[in-house]
C-alpha cells in the first residue's frame, strides 16, 4: 500500500498537518536558543560590571624565609607555568590568552609605614608600599624624572644617624599621589620601623589607560587610599610605589610583610550558562590544590603547623553561584513556556493527524476487509502522517538556525520529539481502530469506559503533579549539592507547572460528564428534544472531545499565567524604578549644590516641583561612630510622591528647643537623645523609628537619622542643599545633566532611565517577549484546535443531523444542537484554564522568585488583575461557539439527499 496516495487524495488535511509541524518545530527549537543567548548575555553583563580582581584567579603567597624568595622575573614565570599546569580542565579552557589581558605577577609589601624622610619634611600617618608589577612598563608613561634603577646599599641616612647600610630601592609614584601626599621626585623615604629600608622617588607616572582592567588588581598604585582614624581628627594616606624587576634580588619578607601574587586572567566571554556550574566546581578544586601546595615539602613554620602559606583569592565562584540561583528561576519560566507550548503543539499535531487518519478511515477499513494485514494498514497511515509532518519538522528545525543563540540538546530533540509523538499517535490510533476488520463502533451513541490502566496512569500524573508542587514550594527549584557548590537544577521540579496543567486537564476530562448528566436529567423532563440530545452528546465525552480538552486547558492556563506574570513584573519593575529614583527625578551631589544649578534645574521642561534636601555623614557624640543624616521635609516629600507607589513616613513631631525631632534606624532606637556633629553640632530627639530607609534617598536601614530640612538652621547655622527631589512628567535626564553643567560629581537619576535599566536586562526582556510570542502561538493553536475538532467529527455529526432532519429537525434546531454539543466542554475548559492560570502563582509559591526581573525587589504577591485573563478565556469561548455556528451554517448548505446517499 502506497502512503503517497492518501496524501494526494487528502491534500488539505496533509497540508494543515505539515504547516503545524513546521511552526511547532520552529518554535520549540528557536525559543531555547533565544533563552540561552539571553542567559549568556546576562552573565557577560554581570562579569563586565564586576571588577577583574574578583573574576580573575589570584594565587598569593606570604614569604617569610630566605629560601622562599624569588630573585628574578624568571622564577615568577616558572611558577606561573606550574599553576596553569595544575588548573582543573574546567578552568584551563577559560584562561584568557589574548594580548593585553590582565594576567601578570607581582611582589608587594603590605602596610609599610613611612617612619621618616632622609632630611626634613616628614609627614606622619603615611604608608608607602613597594611593588613590582610585571607588564606595568607598557601601561604607564613617565611624566617627570627617570625610571627606577637597580637597588643599592646606602651607608648613612641624613637626619637618622642611627641607621646604617640600608637597602635603597628606586621607585616611581603616580603623579596624583605625589601631589596629595607631598612626595616630590627626589624624596627618599624611610619605610618600616623594626628593620627599615629606603625608597627614593625617581619618577612620577600616569596610567596610559586608567580604565584598563589590569589595574583592578593594583588600584592602590593609582589612587591614594584615605582612612579616617576613629576618635581623632586625622587621616591616614596610603599608596603603592612601583619599582623595577631588578629590585627582586633585594626585596625579601624577613623584615616586612611581602606577598607574591600570580594573577591568572579569566576570559569572561568563554563563560556561559552551560559551563558556569562546572566553573564553580573547578574553582573549589583549584582552591584545594593551592591550599595543599608544598605539603610534601615542609619549609616553614606555618606549613608545619598545618597552615598553608598559599592562598587562592577570587570571587568568581560566588559571582557564578548568585548568577546560577537567578538562572534557576529563568530556566523554570522557560521550561513552563516551552513545556506548555510543546504539550499544546503536540496535542494540535495529534489532532491534525487524527483528522488525516479519519479521512483515510474508509479506505483503510476497505483494505483491511479485503485482506490487508494490520501492519500494512498501520504502515500506510503512519507513513502518510510521517511524510506530511517529518519533512516539515525538519524544515522548521533548519529555520531555527536563523535565530542566533547556542544550540542545546532540546534544539535537536524538540522537533524530533514533536514529529515522533505525532507519528506514534497516528500509528496507535489506526492500530486500535482496525485491529479487527470492519470494526465499526457508534461512539456517538455508546460511551466507552476507560481501561483500568489508563485510569491508573492518569492518577499517577495527578499525584506526581501535586507532589512536585509541594516540593517546589518547600525546596525551591535548586538543590545545593554541597557547601559552596553550584546549585543543581531539578528537571522534575522545573516541569511541575506543565504537569499541573495536564493533571487538571485530566481531572476535567474525567469529571465533567457528571454535572452535565444532571442537566441531561432535567432536559429529559422538558418537551423540546434538542437540549436533551445536545447535552447527551456533550456528556458522553467522545474521544474526539478528549484531545481538545488536553490542548485547550494548558494553552489557556499558560497564557493566563503569562498575563499574570507580565502584570506583576510591570508593577514591580515600576516600583523598583520609583524606589531607585525616589521621585520623578533626583539630582544629588557629595558637596553643596550651587544656587544657579538649582535655578536651572527648576527650568528644565517637564519639571513642576523641586524639593530641596540634604544628605551627609555625621559623627555621633564624641565617639568614632558615624551615621547617615538626611534633612528633608517629609510632609512635602509625601505630597511630591502621592501619586506613586512610594511609601514615605510621616514627619516626626516637634521637640522642645534646642532639640531637633528625628526619625532613626532601629540600631539607634535605644538612644533617646543624641548629639551629632554635621554642618554644626546639634541635639537630636528621637520621635520614631524608620525601618525601611527612604526610597531613592537612602536605602540603608543602619545608622540612619532623618531630620527636618531646616535642622541646620534651627541649630544656628544655615540651610544646606545637596539633593533635589523633582516632581513632574517626561523629564529628560540629559537635559537635567546639562542644567547641572555636566559636573561628574553631580549624580542625576530619572524614573524613565531607572525603568529602562531594569526592563532592558537580557533575562527580563527575553522572558517578557517569550511570554508574548507563546501567548500568541497558543491562541492560534487554540483556535485551530476548535476548528479541527469540529472538522474531525463533521461527517458523523452531519449524518446524524441529516437523519434527525428527516424526523422533523429544523435547520435552526440543528445549529443549536451543534452548539450545545461543543459549548459545555469548551466553557468548562475555559473556566478551569482561567482558574488554574490565576492559581499557578500561589501553587508554585516561592519556588519562582521574579525578583531577579524586577530590580531585585522580592515579589511577595502577584498582581491578579482579571482583565486580560478573563479576556483570554472569553475569547476562547467565543471562538468555540462561533466555530460551532459556522460549522452548522456550512452543513445547512448541503442537500439532504446528497448527505443520505454518502456511505448508505
C-alpha positions in Angstrom: 0.0 0.0 0.0 1.5 3.3 -1.1 1.3 6.1 1.6 1.7 8.8 -1.0 -1.8 8.1 -2.4 -3.7 9.2 0.8 -1.6 12.4 0.7 -2.7 13.2 -2.8 -6.3 12.4 -2.1 -6.4 14.4 1.3 -4.1 17.3 0.3 -5.9 19.8 2.6 -5.5 17.7 5.8 -1.9 16.8 4.9 -1.0 20.5 4.2 -2.5 21.5 7.6 -0.5 18.8 9.4 2.7 19.9 7.6 2.1 23.6 8.4 1.5 22.8 12.1 4.6 20.6 12.2 6.8 23.3 10.7 5.5 26.0 13.1 5.8 23.8 16.2 9.3 22.6 15.3 10.4 26.2 14.6 9.1 27.5 17.9 10.3 24.5 20.0 13.8 24.8 18.5 14.1 28.6 18.4 12.8 29.6 21.9 15.6 27.7 23.8 18.2 29.3 21.6 16.9 32.8 22.3 16.7 31.9 26.0 20.3 30.5 26.1 21.5 33.6 24.3 19.9 35.8 26.9 21.3 33.7 29.8 24.8 34.2 28.3 24.2 37.9 27.7 23.1 38.4 31.3 26.2 36.5 32.6 28.6 38.6 30.4 26.9 41.7 31.6 27.4 40.7 35.3 31.0 39.8 34.7 31.6 43.0 32.7 30.3 45.1 35.6 32.4 43.1 38.2 36.0 44.1 38.9 38.7 41.9 37.4 40.3 41.3 40.9 37.0 39.5 41.7 36.6 37.4 38.5 40.3 36.6 37.9 42.2 33.9 39.8 44.9 35.3 42.1 47.3 32.8 43.7 49.3 34.6 46.5 52.0 33.6 49.0 53.3 35.4 52.1 57.0 35.0 52.1 58.8 34.6 55.4 62.1 32.7 54.8 65.1 33.4 52.5 64.5 30.1 50.7 61.1 31.3 49.7 62.3 34.4 47.9 62.1 34.7 44.1 65.2 36.7 42.9 64.2 37.4 39.3 61.3 37.5 36.9 62.2 34.1 35.5 61.2 32.5 38.8 57.7 34.1 38.6 57.3 32.9 35.0 58.2 29.3 36.0 55.7 29.3 38.9 53.1 30.8 36.6 53.5 27.9 34.2 53.2 25.5 37.1 49.9 27.0 38.3 48.5 26.8 34.9 49.6 23.2 34.5 47.6 22.1 37.6 44.4 24.0 36.7 41.3 21.8 36.5 40.2 21.3 33.0 37.0 23.3 33.6 39.2 26.4 34.4 42.0 25.7 31.9 39.7 26.3 29.0 38.6 29.7 30.5 42.1 31.3 30.7 42.5 34.5 28.7 45.3 34.2 26.2 44.6 37.3 24.2 47.3 40.0 24.1 47.0 42.7 26.7 44.9 40.6 29.1 45.1 41.1 32.9 47.4 38.2 33.6 50.5 39.2 35.5 52.5 38.6 38.6 53.8 40.8 41.4 55.7 41.2 44.5 54.3 43.7 47.0 54.9 44.9 50.5 51.8 45.4 52.6 51.1 48.0 55.2 54.5 49.6 55.2 54.6 52.8 57.3 56.7 55.9 56.4 59.0 56.2 59.5 60.6 59.3 58.3 62.5 61.0 55.4 66.2 61.4 54.6 66.2 65.0 55.6 63.4 67.3 56.8 59.8 67.4 55.8 58.4 64.2 57.4 54.6 63.9 57.2 53.1 61.5 59.7 50.3 58.9 59.1 51.6 57.9 55.6 52.1 54.4 54.3 54.0 53.6 51.1 54.3 50.1 49.9 56.8 49.0 47.3 55.7 46.7 44.4 56.9 45.2 41.3 54.2 44.5 38.7 55.0 42.6 35.6 53.8 44.3 32.4 53.3 47.7 34.1 56.0 49.2 32.0 53.7 49.0 28.9 50.8 50.5 30.8 52.3 53.7 32.3 54.1 56.8 30.9 56.6 58.8 32.9 55.8 62.5 33.2 58.7 63.5 35.4 62.1 62.1 36.4 63.7 58.8 35.3 62.5 55.2 35.6 63.6 53.3 38.7 67.0 51.6 38.5 68.6 48.7 40.4 68.7 48.7 44.2 71.8 49.7 46.2 73.1 49.9 49.8 73.2 53.3 51.5 75.7 53.5 54.3 74.2 56.6 56.1 70.8 58.3 56.1 70.7 62.1 56.5 68.8 63.0 59.6 68.9 59.5 61.0 72.4 58.8 62.5 71.3 55.5 63.9 70.5 54.0 60.5 73.3 52.4 58.6 73.7 50.2 55.5 70.1 50.1 54.5 68.7 48.7 51.2 67.7 51.6 48.9 65.0 51.0 46.3 64.3 53.4 43.5 60.6 53.8 43.0 58.0 55.7 40.9 54.8 57.3 42.2 51.6 58.1 40.4 51.5 61.9 39.9 48.3 62.4 41.9 49.7 60.7 44.9 52.9 62.8 44.8 50.8 66.0 44.9 48.3 64.8 47.6 50.9 63.3 49.9 53.6 65.8 49.3 56.2 63.4 48.0 58.1 65.0 45.1 60.7 63.5 42.8 64.0 63.1 44.7 62.4 62.4 48.1 63.9 59.5 50.0 61.5 57.8 52.4 62.4 55.6 55.4 60.0 52.7 55.2 59.3 50.4 58.2 60.1 50.6 61.9 61.9 47.5 63.1 64.1 46.8 60.1 63.6 49.8 57.8 64.5 50.2 54.1 64.8 53.3 51.9 62.7 54.2 48.9 63.9 57.0 46.6 61.3 58.5 44.3 63.0 58.9 40.9 59.9 59.4 38.7 56.3 60.3 38.5 53.9 58.4 36.2 50.4 58.4 34.9 48.5 55.3 33.6 48.1 55.1 29.8 44.6 53.9 30.3 43.2 54.2 33.8 40.1 52.1 32.8 42.3 49.1 31.9 41.1 46.1 33.8 44.7 45.3 34.5 44.7 48.0 37.2 41.7 46.5 39.0 44.3 44.2 40.8 46.5 47.2 41.7 44.2 50.2 42.2 46.3 51.2 45.2 49.1 52.1 42.8 46.9 54.7 41.0 44.8 56.1 43.8 45.6 57.2 47.3 43.6 55.3 50.0 42.4 57.6 52.7 41.3 56.2 56.1 39.9 58.4 58.9 41.2 57.5 62.3 38.3 56.9 64.8 38.4 59.3 67.7 40.9 61.7 66.1 40.7 64.5 63.6 43.2 62.9 61.3 43.5 60.7 58.2 45.9 58.1 57.0 47.1 58.1 53.4 48.4 55.0 51.7 49.9 54.5 48.2 51.9 51.8 46.4 55.1 52.8 44.6 56.4 50.9 41.6 59.9 49.6 41.3 61.8 47.7 38.6 62.4 43.9 38.3 66.0 44.2 39.5 64.7 45.1 43.0 63.5 41.5 43.4 67.1 40.5 44.3 66.9 42.6 47.5 63.1 42.6 48.3 62.6 39.9 50.9 60.0 39.1 53.5 62.2 38.6 56.6 61.7 42.0 57.9 58.5 43.1 56.2 55.1 41.7 55.1 55.9 40.7 51.5 53.3 39.0 49.2 53.9 37.2 45.9 50.9 37.2 43.5 50.1 35.3 40.3 47.1 36.7 38.5 45.5 34.2 36.1 43.1 36.2 33.8 39.8 34.6 33.1 38.2 35.2 29.7 34.7 36.3 30.6 33.5 35.7 27.1 34.3 32.0 27.5 32.0 31.7 30.4 28.3 30.9 29.7 25.3 29.4 31.3 26.3 25.9 30.4 29.8 25.8 31.9 29.1 28.1 34.9 28.3 25.2 37.3 31.5 23.3 36.2 33.5 26.5 36.7 32.2 26.8 40.4 33.3 23.2 41.0 36.7 23.9 39.2 37.4 26.9 41.5 36.7 24.7 44.6 39.1 22.1 43.3 41.8 24.6 42.4 41.4 26.2 45.9 42.1 22.8 47.4 45.1 22.3 45.1 46.6 25.7 46.1 46.0 25.1 49.8 47.9 21.8 49.6 50.8 23.2 47.6 54.1 22.3 49.2 52.6 19.9 51.8 55.1 17.2 50.7 58.0 19.6 51.4 57.5 21.5 54.7 59.7 24.5 54.6 58.1 27.0 57.0 56.6 27.0 60.5 53.2 27.8 59.0 53.2 24.5 57.0 54.5 22.6 60.0 51.5 23.8 62.0 49.1 22.8 59.2 48.6 26.3 57.7 49.5 26.7 54.1 51.2 30.0 53.0 49.5 29.7 49.6 46.1 31.2 49.1 43.6 31.5 46.2 41.9 34.8 46.1 38.9 35.0 43.8 35.2 35.9 43.9 34.4 34.2 40.6 32.7 31.2 42.3 30.5 33.5 44.4 29.5 35.6 41.4 28.6 32.5 39.5 26.7 31.0 42.4 24.5 34.1 42.6 24.0 34.0 38.9 23.1 30.3 38.9 20.4 31.0 41.6 18.9 33.7 39.3 19.3 31.4 36.3 17.2 28.7 38.0 14.1 31.0 38.0 14.7 32.0 34.4 15.0 28.4 33.3 11.9 27.4 35.2 9.9 30.0 33.5 11.3 29.0 30.1 10.5 25.3 31.0 7.0 26.5 31.7 6.7 28.4 28.5 8.4 25.8 26.3 6.8 22.9 28.0 3.3 24.4 27.8 3.9 25.2 24.1 5.3 21.7 23.5 2.3 20.0 25.1 -0.2 22.2 23.2 1.7 21.8 19.9 1.9 18.0 20.3 -1.8 17.9 21.0 -2.7 20.0 18.0 -0.5 17.9 15.8 -2.1 14.8 17.2 -5.5 16.3 16.4 -4.4 17.1 12.9 -3.1 13.6 12.5 -6.4 12.3 13.8 -8.1 14.4 11.1 -5.9 12.9 8.4 -6.5 9.3 9.6 -10.2 9.9 9.9 -10.3 11.0 6.3 -8.3 7.8 5.4 -10.5 5.5 7.6 -13.0 4.3 4.9 -10.1 3.4 2.6 -8.2 1.7 5.3 -11.3 -0.2 6.5 -11.9 -1.4 3.0 -8.3 -2.5 2.6 -8.5 -4.3 5.9 -11.7 -6.1 4.9 -10.1 -7.2 1.6 -7.2 -9.0 3.4 -4.6 -6.3 4.2 -2.8 -7.1 7.4 -2.9 -4.8 10.4 0.8 -4.0 9.9 0.2 -2.9 6.3 -2.7 -0.6 7.3 -0.7 0.9 10.2 2.4 1.4 7.9 0.3 3.1 5.3 -1.4 5.5 7.8 1.8 6.2 9.8 3.8 6.6 6.6 1.3 9.2 5.3 1.5 11.1 8.5 5.3 10.9 8.6 5.6 12.1 5.0 3.4 15.1 5.9 5.0 16.1 9.2 8.6 14.9 9.3 9.9 16.9 6.4 8.0 19.9 7.7 9.5 19.4 11.2 13.0 19.2 9.7 12.3 22.4 7.8 11.3 24.2 11.0 14.4 22.8 12.7 16.5 24.2 9.9 14.8 27.6 10.0 15.6 27.8 13.8 19.2 28.2 12.9 18.4 31.7 11.6 17.8 32.6 15.2 21.0 33.5 17.0 21.9 31.6 20.1 23.7 28.5 21.4 22.5 25.1 20.3 21.4 22.9 23.3 20.1 19.3 23.2 16.5 20.5 23.3 17.0 22.3 20.0 17.8 18.9 18.4 15.4 16.8 20.4 12.3 19.1 20.5 11.4 18.9 16.8 12.2 15.2 16.7 10.0 14.5 19.7 7.1 16.5 18.2 7.3 14.6 14.9 7.8 11.2 16.7 4.8 11.8 19.0 2.6 12.6 16.0 3.6 9.6 14.0 3.3 7.2 17.0 -0.1 8.7 17.9 -1.4 8.1 14.4 0.0 4.5 14.3 -1.5 3.6 17.7 -4.8 5.1 16.8 -5.1 3.3 13.5 -4.0 0.0 15.0 -6.7 0.3 17.7 -9.3 1.3 15.2 -8.5 -1.5 12.7 -7.4 -4.3 14.9 -10.4 -6.2 13.6 -11.8 -5.9 10.0 -15.0 -3.8 9.8 -14.7 -3.0 13.4 -17.2 -0.1 13.3 -18.5 1.4 16.5 -21.1 4.0 17.2 -19.0 6.2 19.6 -21.6 8.9 19.2 -24.2 6.7 20.8 -22.4 4.5 23.3 -19.8 6.0 25.6 -16.6 3.8 26.0 -15.4 3.2 29.5 -11.7 3.9 30.1 -9.4 0.9 30.9 -8.0 0.5 34.4 -4.5 1.0 33.1 -5.5 4.4 31.7 -7.2 5.4 34.9 -4.1 4.5 36.9 -1.8 6.3 34.5 -3.9 9.5 34.8 -4.0 9.2 38.6 -0.2 8.9 38.6 0.1 12.1 36.6 -2.1 13.9 39.1 -0.2 12.6 42.1 3.2 13.5 40.6 2.0 17.0 39.8 0.7 17.6 43.3 3.9 16.1 44.8 6.0 18.3 42.6 4.1 21.4 43.5 4.6 20.7 47.2 8.3 20.1 46.7 8.6 23.3 44.7 7.0 25.3 47.4 9.1 23.8 50.2 12.5 23.2 48.5 12.6 25.7 45.7 14.0 25.0 42.2 17.5 24.1 43.0 19.4 21.7 45.3 22.8 22.7 46.7 25.0 19.6 46.4 27.4 20.8 49.0 28.7 23.9 50.7 29.8 26.4 48.1 28.8 24.1 45.3 26.8 25.1 42.3 23.1 24.8 42.8 21.8 21.9 40.7 18.5 22.5 38.9 15.9 19.8 39.4 14.3 19.0 36.0 11.4 17.3 37.7 10.5 20.4 39.7 11.0 22.6 36.6 8.3 20.6 34.8 5.9 20.9 37.6 3.9 23.8 36.1 3.3 21.9 32.9 2.4 18.8 34.8 -0.1 20.7 36.9 -1.9 21.9 33.7 -2.0 18.4 32.3 -3.3 17.0 35.6 -6.1 19.5 35.8 -7.0 18.7 32.2 -7.3 15.0 33.0 -9.4 15.8 36.0 -11.7 18.0 33.9 -11.9 15.3 31.3 -12.9 12.6 33.7 -15.3 14.7 35.9 -17.1 17.0 33.5 -19.8 14.4 32.3 -21.2 14.1 35.8 -22.6 17.6 36.3 -23.8 17.5 32.7 -25.8 14.3 33.4 -27.8 16.3 35.9 -28.6 18.8 33.2 -29.5 15.9 30.9 -31.8 14.5 33.5 -33.6 17.9 33.8 -33.7 18.3 30.0 -35.3 14.9 29.6 -38.3 16.1 31.5 -38.8 19.1 29.2 -40.7 18.8 26.0 -38.1 20.1 23.5 -35.8 17.3 22.3 -32.9 19.5 21.2 -31.5 20.3 24.6 -31.7 16.7 25.7 -29.9 15.4 22.6 -27.2 18.1 22.6 -26.4 17.7 26.3 -26.4 13.9 26.0 -23.9 14.1 23.2 -21.7 16.5 25.3 -21.9 14.4 28.4 -20.7 11.2 26.7 -17.1 12.5 26.3 -16.4 11.0 23.0 -12.8 10.5 22.0 -13.0 13.4 19.6 -13.6 15.8 22.5 -11.0 14.4 24.9 -8.0 15.6 22.9 -9.2 19.3 22.6 -9.5 19.4 26.4 -5.9 18.3 26.8 -4.9 21.1 24.4 -7.1 24.0 25.4 -6.6 23.9 29.1 -2.8 24.0 29.1 -2.9 26.7 26.4 -5.2 28.9 28.4 -3.5 28.2 31.7 -0.1 29.1 30.4 -1.5 32.2 28.6 -3.3 33.4 31.8 -0.2 32.7 33.9 1.9 34.7 31.4 -0.6 37.6 31.7 -0.4 37.5 35.5 3.4 37.3 35.4 3.5 40.2 32.9 1.3 42.4 35.0 3.2 41.5 38.2 6.6 42.2 36.5 5.3 45.5 35.1 4.0 46.7 38.5 7.1 45.5 40.4 9.5 47.0 37.9 7.9 50.3 38.1 8.0 50.1 41.9 11.7 49.3 41.7 12.3 52.2 39.4 10.5 54.6 41.8 12.5 53.3 44.7 15.8 53.7 42.8 15.0 57.3 41.9 12.9 58.5 44.9 10.9 60.8 42.7 10.3 61.6 39.0 13.9 62.7 39.1 16.7 63.2 41.6 19.8 65.4 41.5 22.4 64.6 44.2 25.9 65.8 44.9 28.5 65.0 47.5 29.0 68.8 48.0 26.6 71.6 48.3 24.7 72.3 45.1 25.3 75.9 43.8 22.2 78.2 43.7 22.4 78.7 40.0 22.3 74.9 39.4 19.1 74.7 41.5 17.6 77.5 39.5 18.5 75.9 36.1 17.1 72.5 37.2 13.7 74.2 38.0 13.5 75.5 34.4 14.1 72.1 32.7 11.0 71.1 30.6 8.7 68.8 32.5 9.8 69.8 36.0 6.9 71.0 38.1 8.2 70.8 41.7 11.7 70.9 43.1 12.1 69.8 46.8 15.4 70.6 48.4 17.1 68.1 50.7 20.5 67.5 52.3 22.4 64.3 52.9 25.7 63.6 54.5 27.7 61.7 57.2 27.7 62.9 60.8 29.6 61.9 63.8 27.6 60.7 66.8 28.7 62.2 70.1 32.4 62.1 70.7 32.8 58.5 69.6 34.0 57.3 66.3 30.6 56.1 65.3 29.1 57.7 62.3 25.6 57.8 60.8 23.9 58.9 57.5 21.9 62.0 58.1 19.1 63.1 55.7 17.5 66.5 56.1 14.2 66.7 54.2 10.7 68.0 54.7 8.8 64.7 54.9 5.4 66.2 54.5 6.4 67.9 51.3 8.0 64.7 50.1 4.8 62.8 50.8 2.9 65.3 48.7 5.5 65.0 45.9 5.1 61.2 45.6 1.4 61.0 46.5 0.5 59.5 43.1 3.4 56.9 43.1 3.8 53.6 44.9 6.4 55.0 47.2 5.7 54.9 50.9 7.2 57.9 52.8 6.9 58.0 56.7 5.1 60.9 58.3 7.2 63.8 59.6 8.3 63.5 63.3 6.5 65.5 65.9 8.3 68.7 67.0 10.6 68.7 70.0 11.3 71.4 72.6 14.2 73.6 71.6 17.1 73.2 71.2 16.2 69.6 70.4 15.5 68.7 66.8 13.0 65.9 66.1 14.3 63.0 64.1 13.4 59.5 62.8 16.2 57.0 63.5 17.0 53.5 62.3 16.4 50.5 64.6 20.0 50.3 65.8 19.7 53.9 67.2 16.3 53.4 68.7 17.6 53.0 72.2 19.2 56.4 72.2 16.5 58.9 73.2 18.8 61.9 72.9 21.8 62.2 70.5 24.3 64.9 69.7 25.7 64.8 66.3 28.4 66.8 64.5 27.3 67.6 60.9 27.4 71.1 59.5 27.1 72.2 63.1 26.7 70.3 66.4 23.0 69.7 67.1 21.0 67.8 69.6 18.6 65.2 68.2 15.5 64.0 69.9 14.1 60.6 68.7 10.5 60.8 67.6 10.1 57.5 65.7 11.9 54.6 64.1 12.3 54.2 60.4 12.8 50.5 59.4 13.0 50.6 55.5 15.1 53.6 54.8 14.0 56.3 52.4 13.4 55.2 48.8 15.8 56.8 46.4 17.5 58.9 49.1 19.0 56.4 51.5 18.4 52.6 51.3 20.4 51.9 54.4 18.5 50.7 57.5 21.5 51.0 59.7 22.8 54.2 61.4 20.2 56.4 59.7 18.9 59.7 61.0 16.2 61.7 59.2 15.7 65.3 60.4 13.7 68.3 59.1 15.2 70.2 56.2 15.8 73.2 58.4 17.6 71.3 61.1 20.9 73.1 60.5 19.2 76.4 60.6 17.5 75.5 63.9 20.9 74.6 65.3 22.3 78.1 64.5 23.8 77.6 61.0 22.0 77.9 57.7 20.2 75.6 55.3 22.3 73.4 53.1 21.2 71.6 49.8 23.0 68.7 48.3 20.0 66.9 46.9 17.0 67.9 44.7 13.8 65.7 44.6 11.9 66.6 41.5 8.3 66.1 40.6 6.9 66.3 37.0 6.4 64.2 33.9 8.5 63.4 30.9 11.7 64.7 32.4 14.8 64.2 30.2 17.8 63.1 32.1 20.2 64.6 29.5 18.6 68.0 29.9 19.0 67.7 33.7 22.6 66.9 33.3 23.1 69.8 31.0 21.4 72.0 33.7 23.9 70.9 36.3 26.8 71.8 33.9 27.8 68.2 33.3 29.8 68.1 36.6 30.8 64.4 37.2 30.4 64.7 40.9 26.7 65.5 40.5 24.5 62.4 40.1 21.3 62.6 38.0 18.7 59.9 38.0 15.2 59.9 36.4 12.3 57.4 36.7 12.4 56.7 33.0 16.1 55.9 33.0 15.8 53.6 36.1 12.9 51.8 34.5 14.7 51.3 31.2 17.7 49.9 33.1 15.6 47.3 34.8 13.5 46.3 31.8 16.4 46.2 29.3 18.3 43.4 31.0 18.6 40.3 28.8 16.7 38.0 31.2 13.8 40.4 31.7 13.3 41.3 28.0 13.6 37.7 26.9 11.0 36.4 29.4 8.7 39.2 28.5 9.0 38.6 24.7 8.8 34.8 25.2 5.5 35.1 27.1 4.1 37.3 24.4 5.2 35.1 21.5 4.0 31.9 23.2 0.6 33.5 24.2 0.0 34.4 20.5 1.1 30.9 19.4 -1.1 29.3 22.0 -4.1 31.5 20.9 -3.6 30.4 17.3 -3.3 26.7 18.4 -6.4 27.0 20.5 -8.4 28.4 17.5 -7.1 25.6 15.3 -8.0 23.1 17.9 -11.6 24.1 18.0 -11.8 24.2 14.2 -10.1 20.8 13.7 -12.2 19.2 16.5 -15.3 20.3 14.6 -14.0 19.1 11.3 -12.9 15.7 12.7 -16.4 14.9 13.8 -18.1 16.7 10.9 -19.0 13.7 8.9 -20.7 11.8 11.7 -22.3 15.0 13.0 -23.7 16.0 9.6 -25.0 12.4 9.0 -26.7 12.3 12.4 -28.2 15.8 11.9 -29.5 14.7 8.5 -31.2 11.7 9.9 -32.8 13.9 12.6 -33.9 16.4 10.0 -35.8 13.6 8.2 -37.6 13.2 11.6 -38.6 16.9 11.5 -35.5 18.7 12.9 -35.3 22.2 11.5 -32.1 23.9 10.3 -32.2 26.3 13.3 -32.6 23.3 15.7 -29.7 21.6 14.0 -27.4 24.6 14.6 -28.5 24.8 18.3 -27.8 21.1 18.6 -24.2 21.5 17.3 -23.6 24.4 19.7 -25.0 22.6 22.7 -22.8 19.6 21.9 -19.5 21.5 21.8 -20.1 24.5 24.1 -20.3 22.9 27.6 -17.0 21.3 27.4 -15.3 24.4 26.0 -16.9 26.7 28.6 -15.9 24.3 31.4 -12.3 24.0 30.0 -12.1 27.8 29.7 -13.2 28.3 33.3 -10.8 25.6 34.5 -7.9 27.1 32.5 -8.6 30.6 33.8 -8.8 29.4 37.4 -5.6 27.3 37.0 -3.7 30.2 35.4 -4.7 32.5 38.3 -3.9 29.8 40.8 -0.5 28.9 39.4 1.4 31.8 41.2 0.0 30.6 44.6 0.5 27.0 43.7 4.2 27.5 42.8 4.7 29.7 45.8 8.3 31.0 46.5 9.8 28.4 44.1 9.6 31.0 41.3 11.2 34.3 42.5 10.6 37.0 40.0 12.7 39.5 41.9 15.6 38.9 39.5 13.5 40.6 36.8 12.2 43.4 39.0 15.3 45.2 40.2 16.0 42.6 42.9 12.8 43.5 44.8 11.2 40.5 46.3 7.9 39.7 44.6 5.8 38.6 47.5 2.4 38.9 45.9 1.2 38.7 42.3 -0.9 41.3 40.6 -4.1 39.3 39.9 -5.7 41.8 37.6 -8.6 39.8 36.0 -8.8 42.0 32.8 -6.5 40.2 30.4 -7.0 36.7 31.8 -10.8 37.0 31.6 -10.5 38.4 28.1 -8.4 35.4 27.0 -11.0 32.9 28.4 -13.9 34.8 26.9 -12.2 35.0 23.6 -11.6 31.2 23.6 -15.2 30.5 24.4 -16.4 33.0 21.8 -14.2 31.4 19.1 -15.5 27.9 20.0 -19.2 28.9 19.9 -18.6 30.9 16.7 -16.9 27.9 15.1 -19.8 25.7 16.1 -22.3 28.1 14.5 -20.1 28.4 11.4 -19.9 24.6 11.1 -23.6 24.3 11.4 -24.2 27.0 8.8 -21.9 25.3 6.3 -23.7 22.0 7.0 -27.0 23.5 6.1 -25.8 24.3 2.6 -25.6 20.6 1.7 -28.7 19.0 0.3 -30.4 16.3 2.4 -30.3 13.8 -0.4 -26.6 14.1 -1.0 -25.8 13.5 2.7 -28.0 10.4 3.0 -26.5 8.9 -0.1 -22.9 9.1 1.2 -22.0 5.8 2.7 -25.5 4.3 2.7 
